[in-house]
């Protein structure tokens, strides 16, 4: 029996997380996943601070881009980033917990558009990220019968 879309999204993100050494090495945590959505978080470590004393934009981008990647791959169709932009709105300080909320805005054929809001715990927006994804050959899970039943 095929998995429902939520179970499939969780299974895909769990399989991806197992292989995601970069995210684990930088202290990212996978909070939740759903079809076309993902939430990841990280605490700004001292080693992430730039010469301004705030979180380096590259680490904020890492968090947003990772959430984007989990959201666009949640339907068991391998997708890669084709084009991304980020706008830094407010700085993040050492010790702050940042959460990236990724949501699918459009998915049709081989393309998808995803928005990611990176926020402080008080809800202040730190950055807005938009990613354009393109599907490539293959599936996240080895048994692709579930992907076929979900349009993958």
N, CA, C and O of each residue as an XYZ file, in Angstrom:
608
protein
N       0.852     -1.184      0.000
C       0.000      0.000      0.000
C       0.894      1.243      0.000
O       1.819      1.323      0.808
N       0.643      2.205     -0.879
C       1.474      3.418     -0.942
C       1.330      4.267      0.321
O       0.283      4.273      0.968
N       2.389      4.972      0.649
C       2.363      5.894      1.795
C       1.505      7.106      1.454
O       1.396      7.500      0.293
N       0.896      7.693      2.490
C       0.216      8.964      2.240
C       1.283     10.046      2.090
O       2.451      9.813      2.400
N       0.891     11.208      1.625
C       1.838     12.274      1.291
C       2.655     12.724      2.504
O       3.837     13.038      2.361
N       2.054     12.761      3.680
C       2.783     13.187      4.876
C       3.810     12.152      5.304
O       4.935     12.497      5.666
N       3.424     10.882      5.263
C       4.373      9.816      5.605
C       5.517      9.779      4.595
O       6.666      9.541      4.968
N       5.215     10.011      3.337
C       6.240     10.037      2.300
C       7.208     11.192      2.539
O       8.420     11.015      2.416
N       6.693     12.364      2.877
C       7.550     13.523      3.155
C       8.463     13.236      4.344
O       9.653     13.547      4.295
N       7.928     12.654      5.399
C       8.748     12.325      6.571
C       9.818     11.297      6.210
O      10.970     11.432      6.624
N       9.452     10.281      5.450
C      10.420      9.244      5.055
C      11.525      9.831      4.183
O      12.694      9.481      4.347
N      11.171     10.713      3.265
C      12.176     11.350      2.404
C      13.136     12.195      3.221
O      14.351     12.105      3.045
N      12.595     13.020      4.121
C      13.466     13.901      4.898
C      14.342     13.106      5.861
O      15.491     13.481      6.093
N      13.828     12.029      6.420
C      14.651     11.182      7.293
C      15.790     10.546      6.505
O      16.914     10.472      7.001
N      15.518     10.088      5.294
C      16.568      9.500      4.451
C      17.608     10.552      4.073
O      18.806     10.267      4.071
N      17.160     11.758      3.755
C      18.086     12.837      3.414
C      18.930     13.216      4.634
O      20.143     13.390      4.519
N      18.296     13.345      5.797
C      19.002     13.756      7.014
C      20.130     12.786      7.349
O      21.206     13.199      7.781
N      19.882     11.521      7.151
C      20.891     10.502      7.440
C      22.178     10.743      6.651
O      23.262     10.402      7.124
N      22.074     11.320      5.465
C      23.229     11.572      4.605
C      23.715     13.023      4.661
O      24.678     13.373      3.979
N      23.074     13.859      5.451
C      23.345     15.296      5.456
C      24.397     15.678      6.503
O      24.076     16.272      7.532
N      25.643     15.329      6.227
C      26.738     15.614      7.160
C      26.946     17.111      7.356
O      27.295     17.536      8.457
N      26.745     17.915      6.329
C      26.949     19.359      6.433
C      26.013     19.967      7.475
O      26.456     20.724      8.338
N      24.746     19.646      7.402
C      23.779     20.214      8.353
C      24.085     19.782      9.775
O      24.071     20.603     10.692
N      24.358     18.514      9.961
C      24.668     18.027     11.308
C      25.947     18.673     11.846
O      26.010     19.033     13.021
N      26.965     18.821     10.993
C      28.243     19.405     11.421
C      28.097     20.866     11.848
O      28.874     21.349     12.671
N      27.117     21.565     11.299
C      26.917     22.973     11.628
C      25.785     23.193     12.633
O      25.369     24.329     12.863
N      25.298     22.126     13.220
C      24.324     22.248     14.296
C      22.891     22.489     13.874
O      22.067     22.885     14.699
N      22.568     22.259     12.595
C      21.185     22.406     12.158
C      20.365     21.243     12.709
O      20.884     20.143     12.901
N      19.091     21.493     12.959
C      18.178     20.432     13.370
C      16.961     20.453     12.457
O      16.474     21.513     12.066
N      16.491     19.277     12.131
C      15.283     19.119     11.327
C      14.106     19.107     12.289
O      13.964     18.183     13.090
N      13.265     20.128     12.213
C      12.149     20.281     13.144
C      10.926     19.524     12.638
O      10.316     18.756     13.382
N      10.569     19.739     11.375
C       9.394     19.071     10.823
C       9.450     19.083      9.302
O      10.197     19.843      8.686
N       8.631     18.212      8.722
C       8.521     18.140      7.261
C       7.103     17.717      6.903
O       6.463     16.941      7.613
N       6.641     18.244      5.795
C       5.336     17.906      5.233
C       5.486     18.020      3.725
O       6.519     18.498      3.255
N       4.499     17.602      2.953
C       4.625     17.729      1.499
C       4.859     19.187      1.086
O       4.015     20.050      1.327
N       6.012     19.451      0.463
C       6.340     20.798      0.010
C       6.739     21.767      1.103
O       6.832     22.970      0.857
N       6.975     21.272      2.294
C       7.321     22.141      3.419
C       8.426     21.510      4.264
O       8.571     20.289      4.311
N       9.199     22.363      4.926
C      10.197     21.888      5.883
C      10.511     23.015      6.850
O      10.468     24.194      6.497
N      10.826     22.628      8.074
C      11.243     23.575      9.094
C      12.546     23.056      9.687
O      12.612     21.929     10.179
N      13.584     23.891      9.634
C      14.877     23.576     10.219
C      15.294     24.716     11.128
O      14.830     25.846     10.972
N      16.174     24.418     12.083
C      16.615     25.434     13.032
C      18.103     25.291     13.309
O      18.701     24.242     13.067
N      18.690     26.375     13.824
C      20.080     26.347     14.286
C      20.261     27.462     15.307
O      19.562     28.475     15.286
N      21.217     27.245     16.197
C      21.616     28.269     17.151
C      22.906     28.883     16.637
O      23.834     28.170     16.255
N      22.961     30.209     16.629
C      24.139     30.911     16.131
C      25.293     30.715     17.128
O      25.267     31.233     18.244
N      26.291     29.963     16.697
C      27.469     29.680     17.511
C      28.495     30.803     17.362
O      28.441     31.580     16.408
N      29.417     30.882     18.299
C      30.489     31.878     18.216
C      31.242     31.776     16.894
O      31.624     32.790     16.309
N      31.453     30.550     16.429
C      32.204     30.335     15.187
C      31.445     30.795     13.947
O      32.009     30.803     12.852
N      30.172     31.179     14.095
C      29.359     31.651     12.970
C      29.328     33.177     12.880
O      28.738     33.736     11.955
N      29.957     33.839     13.831
C      29.917     35.305     13.869
C      30.957     35.897     12.918
O      32.072     35.390     12.791
N      30.561     36.973     12.260
C      31.482     37.694     11.370
C      32.178     38.808     12.156
O      32.033     38.898     13.375
N      32.925     39.646     11.457
C      33.660     40.721     12.121
C      32.752     41.825     12.663
O      33.213     42.684     13.414
N      31.465     41.814     12.293
C      30.495     42.741     12.895
C      30.022     42.219     14.252
O      29.418     42.949     15.038
N      30.309     40.937     14.509
C      29.820     40.313     15.732
C      28.433     39.721     15.581
O      27.823     39.299     16.562
N      27.929     39.688     14.341
C      26.617     39.099     14.064
C      26.811     37.834     13.234
O      27.914     37.549     12.768
N      25.743     37.089     13.056
C      25.821     35.849     12.291
C      26.216     36.144     10.847
O      25.610     36.993     10.193
N      27.211     35.457     10.362
C      27.657     35.580      8.969
C      26.497     35.181      8.055
O      25.818     34.183      8.297
N      26.282     35.966      7.014
C      25.193     35.688      6.081
C      25.261     34.313      5.446
O      24.232     33.741      5.086
N      26.460     33.780      5.305
C      26.601     32.445      4.720
C      25.941     31.367      5.556
O      25.430     30.389      5.011
N      25.944     31.532      6.881
C      25.290     30.542      7.738
C      23.771     30.698      7.693
O      23.041     29.710      7.760
N      23.300     31.930      7.581
C      21.859     32.153      7.420
C      21.410     31.546      6.092
O      20.367     30.897      6.016
N      22.210     31.764      5.047
C      21.912     31.185      3.739
C      21.920     29.664      3.821
O      21.044     29.011      3.254
N      22.902     29.090      4.521
C      22.962     27.633      4.689
C      21.663     27.100      5.290
O      21.109     26.110      4.813
N      21.187     27.761      6.332
C      19.947     27.329      6.983
C      18.764     27.418      6.018
O      17.988     26.471      5.895
N      18.628     28.552      5.335
C      17.505     28.743      4.410
C      17.585     27.777      3.235
O      16.583     27.170      2.858
N      18.768     27.634      2.660
C      18.956     26.751      1.507
C      18.686     25.298      1.876
O      18.141     24.543      1.071
N      19.059     24.909      3.070
C      18.813     23.533      3.516
C      17.319     23.286      3.687
O      16.815     22.238      3.284
N      16.614     24.235      4.276
C      15.155     24.088      4.412
C      14.505     23.987      3.032
O      13.617     23.164      2.814
N      14.953     24.824      2.113
C      14.493     24.776      0.714
C      14.720     23.379      0.128
O      13.823     22.806     -0.490
N      15.911     22.845      0.324
C      16.229     21.523     -0.214
C      15.338     20.429      0.336
O      14.895     19.553     -0.407
N      15.072     20.472      1.627
C      14.189     19.464      2.228
C      12.753     19.621      1.722
O      12.080     18.626      1.455
N      12.286     20.855      1.591
C      10.916     21.078      1.113
C      10.745     20.592     -0.322
O       9.765     19.916     -0.635
N      11.684     20.929     -1.189
C      11.494     20.573     -2.602
C      11.732     19.095     -2.876
O      11.296     18.590     -3.911
N      12.408     18.392     -1.982
C      12.639     16.952     -2.160
C      11.660     16.090     -1.370
O      11.814     14.869     -1.328
N      10.667     16.694     -0.750
C       9.752     15.982      0.151
C       8.742     15.091     -0.559
O       8.005     14.355      0.098
N       8.694     15.141     -1.874
C       7.719     14.331     -2.620
C       8.374     13.133     -3.318
O       7.773     12.493     -4.181
N       9.626     12.847     -2.920
C      10.383     11.693     -3.428
C      10.794     11.826     -4.889
O      11.021     10.821     -5.563
N      10.890     13.026     -5.369
C      11.472     13.301     -6.685
C      12.711     14.134     -6.417
O      12.624     15.190     -5.790
N      13.857     13.675     -6.882
C      15.088     14.438     -6.646
C      14.988     15.794     -7.340
O      14.676     15.885     -8.527
N      15.264     16.847     -6.562
C      15.253     18.208     -7.092
C      16.506     18.928     -6.616
O      17.023     18.652     -5.534
N      16.978     19.843     -7.427
C      18.151     20.645     -7.086
C      17.803     22.121     -7.253
O      16.885     22.485     -7.988
N      18.554     22.951     -6.557
C      18.366     24.387     -6.686
C      18.861     24.855     -8.048
O      19.974     24.528     -8.459
N      18.041     25.609     -8.734
C      18.395     26.158    -10.041
C      18.768     27.633     -9.925
O      19.649     28.122    -10.631
N      18.087     28.329     -9.029
C      18.311     29.763     -8.841
C      17.767     30.131     -7.470
O      16.658     29.736     -7.111
N      18.542     30.881     -6.711
C      18.112     31.291     -5.371
C      18.493     32.737     -5.120
O      19.509     33.222     -5.619
N      17.669     33.417     -4.342
C      17.989     34.765     -3.881
C      17.723     34.838     -2.382
O      16.901     34.098     -1.842
N      18.426     35.734     -1.732
C      18.196     35.944     -0.306
C      18.277     37.433     -0.021
O      19.133     38.140     -0.554
N      17.378     37.890      0.820
C      17.406     39.266      1.308
C      17.586     39.191      2.821
O      16.782     38.582      3.526
N      18.651     39.819      3.306
C      18.914     39.861      4.742
C      18.183     41.079      5.309
O      18.425     42.209      4.883
N      17.293     40.846      6.265
C      16.416     41.888      6.785
C      16.935     42.437      8.117
O      17.031     43.651      8.297
N      17.265     41.546      9.040
C      17.751     41.917     10.369
C      18.929     41.028     10.745
O      18.995     39.880     10.306
N      19.858     41.536     11.548
C      20.985     40.700     11.958
C      20.555     39.671     13.003
O      19.544     39.832     13.686
N      21.341     38.630     13.102
C      21.153     37.613     14.140
C      22.395     37.629     15.023
O      23.513     37.786     14.531
N      22.199     37.469     16.305
C      23.286     37.553     17.276
C      23.724     36.165     17.727
O      22.986     35.188     17.604
N      24.950     36.106     18.253
C      25.448     34.863     18.858
C      24.429     34.369     19.879
O      23.860     35.158     20.633
N      24.207     33.081     19.895
C      23.305     32.473     20.865
C      21.842     32.465     20.469
O      21.041     31.760     21.084
N      21.475     33.241     19.446
C      20.070     33.254     19.020
C      19.726     31.971     18.271
O      20.539     31.418     17.531
N      18.516     31.526     18.485
C      18.001     30.356     17.776
C      17.244     30.866     16.557
O      16.299     31.644     16.688
N      17.661     30.425     15.364
C      17.002     30.801     14.117
C      16.237     29.610     13.575
O      16.700     28.473     13.660
N      15.073     29.873     13.021
C      14.255     28.822     12.424
C      13.902     29.230     11.003
O      13.485     30.359     10.749
N      14.077     28.293     10.087
C      13.750     28.510      8.673
C      12.479     27.747      8.337
O      12.394     26.536      8.541
N      11.499     28.466      7.823
C      10.208     27.898      7.442
C      10.112     27.918      5.918
O       9.950     28.979      5.316
N      10.212     26.755      5.304
C      10.165     26.655      3.839
C       8.790     26.174      3.402
O       8.222     25.254      3.990
N       8.267     26.810      2.361
C       6.951     26.433      1.843
C       6.959     26.492      0.315
O       7.527     27.398     -0.295
N       6.319     25.510     -0.263
C       6.194     25.437     -1.723
C       5.145     26.439     -2.182
O       4.021     26.449     -1.679
N       5.516     27.279     -3.136
C       4.581     28.257     -3.686
C       3.980     27.777     -4.994
O       2.822     28.066     -5.298
N       4.771     27.043     -5.768
C       4.308     26.551     -7.065
C       5.143     25.343     -7.432
O       6.360     25.341     -7.248
N       4.490     24.312     -7.954
C       5.205     23.146     -8.475
C       4.427     22.630     -9.667
O       3.250     22.283     -9.566
N       5.110     22.588    -10.794
C       4.467     22.117    -12.016
C       5.542     21.515    -12.907
O       6.603     22.111    -13.091
N       5.275     20.342    -13.458
C       6.251     19.686    -14.311
C       7.532     19.436    -13.547
O       7.518     18.815    -12.485
N       8.632     19.915    -14.082
C       9.941     19.696    -13.466
C      10.409     20.863    -12.600
O      11.528     20.838    -12.086
N       9.572     21.881    -12.432
C      10.000     23.089    -11.723
C       9.145     23.382    -10.498
O       7.978     23.000    -10.418
N       9.766     24.073     -9.551
C       9.043     24.494     -8.359
C       9.649     25.772     -7.809
O      10.828     26.058     -8.017
N       8.829     26.536     -7.107
C       9.271     27.761     -6.452
C       8.939     27.638     -4.969
O       7.835     27.245     -4.590
N       9.927     27.986     -4.139
C       9.816     27.819     -2.688
C      10.255     29.093     -1.993
O      11.254     29.703     -2.373
N       9.507     29.495     -0.972
C       9.868     30.642     -0.149
C      10.274     30.144      1.229
O       9.671     29.224      1.781
N      11.306     30.771      1.766
C      11.805     30.420      3.096
C      11.936     31.699      3.914
O      12.603     32.648      3.502
N      11.297     31.711      5.065
C      11.450     32.812      6.017
C      12.323     32.311      7.158
O      12.023     31.292      7.779
N      13.405     33.033      7.429
C      14.270     32.721      8.562
C      13.921     33.717      9.661
O      13.968     34.931      9.460
N      13.569     33.178     10.833
C      13.076     34.027     11.920
C      13.797     33.747     13.224
O      14.288     32.645     13.470
N      13.843     34.793     14.063
C      14.287     34.638     15.442
C      13.143     34.001     16.235
O      12.029     33.862     15.730
N      13.425     33.626     17.450
C      12.387     33.008     18.288
C      11.225     33.946     18.571
O      10.104     33.487     18.793
N      11.472     35.260     18.568
C      10.383     36.213     18.823
C       9.567     36.516     17.563
O       8.651     37.338     17.598
N       9.901     35.851     16.451
C       9.166     36.039     15.206
C       9.760     37.081     14.268
O       9.289     37.235     13.141
N      10.792     37.803     14.718
C      11.437     38.795     13.865
C      12.064     38.107     12.655
O      12.777     37.113     12.796
N      11.797     38.635     11.483
C      12.363     38.062     10.256
C      13.820     38.491     10.122
O      14.142     39.678     10.178
N      14.681     37.514      9.948
C      16.104     37.740      9.741
C      16.414     37.775      8.249
O      17.205     38.599      7.791
N      15.782     36.868      7.492
C      16.039     36.807      6.048
C      14.845     36.185      5.330
O      14.097     35.385      5.892
N      14.697     36.581      4.073
C      13.709     35.993      3.162
C      14.485     35.406      1.993
O      15.331     36.074      1.400
N      14.193     34.165      1.672
C      14.897     33.406      0.643
C      13.865     32.888     -0.351
O      12.792     32.438      0.051
N      14.169     32.943     -1.621
C      13.320     32.326     -2.641
C      14.191     31.410     -3.472
O      15.234     31.819     -3.984
N      13.752     30.158     -3.605
C      14.494     29.182     -4.381
C      13.666     28.613     -5.512
O      12.492     28.284     -5.340
N      14.287     28.502     -6.661
C      13.686     27.855     -7.820
C      14.350     26.489     -7.940
O      15.576     26.398     -7.996
N      13.561     25.440     -7.980
C      14.078     24.081     -8.034
C      13.741     23.421     -9.368
O      12.754     23.762    -10.020
N      14.566     22.490     -9.745
C      14.372     21.736    -10.991
C      14.572     20.264    -10.672
O      15.535     19.898     -9.997
N      13.677     19.423    -11.148
C      13.820     17.998    -10.891
C      14.927     17.407    -11.758
O      15.186     17.864    -12.871
N      15.564     16.384    -11.217
C      16.579     15.612    -11.916
C      16.177     14.146    -11.806
O      15.239     13.805    -11.086
N      16.870     13.306    -12.502
C      16.523     11.877    -12.497
C      16.686     11.286    -11.104
O      17.606     11.644    -10.369
N      15.793     10.389    -10.755
C      15.915      9.626     -9.523
C      14.948     10.028     -8.435
O      14.209     11.007     -8.542
N      14.982      9.226     -7.377
C      14.107      9.404     -6.229
C      14.942      9.378     -4.958
O      16.062      8.869     -4.959
N      14.413      9.915     -3.895
C      15.087      9.917     -2.601
C      15.043      8.517     -1.993
O      16.060      8.000     -1.532
N      13.875      7.921     -1.996
C      13.695      6.580     -1.443
C      13.945      5.544     -2.539
O      13.576      5.758     -3.694
N      14.564      4.438     -2.181
C      14.916      3.447     -3.209
C      13.728      2.809     -3.914
O      13.836      2.443     -5.084
N      12.599      2.668     -3.230
C      11.415      2.067     -3.832
C      10.535      3.191     -4.360
O       9.880      3.883     -3.580
N      10.512      3.380     -5.686
C       9.831      4.553     -6.240
C       8.352      4.335     -6.539
O       7.733      5.199     -7.159
N       7.760      3.214     -6.123
C       6.332      3.037     -6.392
C       5.495      4.088     -5.664
O       4.458      4.512     -6.174
N       5.938      4.516     -4.465
C       5.214      5.568     -3.754
C       5.318      6.891     -4.489
O       4.358      7.660     -4.514
N       6.473      7.170     -5.090
C       6.660      8.413     -5.837
C       5.711      8.456     -7.026
O       5.128      9.501     -7.316
N       5.552      7.339     -7.711
C       4.652      7.315     -8.866
C       3.215      7.588     -8.462
O       2.464      8.207     -9.215
N       2.826      7.128     -7.270
C       1.446      7.332     -6.831
C       1.212      8.768     -6.343
O       0.072      9.160     -6.097
N       2.289      9.549     -6.203
C       2.176     10.932     -5.748
C       2.651     11.934     -6.789
O       2.982     13.070     -6.450
N       2.688     11.532     -8.037
C       3.032     12.466     -9.096
C       4.511     12.719     -9.243
O       4.895     13.704     -9.874
N       5.378     11.855     -8.676
C       6.818     12.091     -8.707
C       7.498     11.670     -9.952
O       8.713     11.827    -10.076
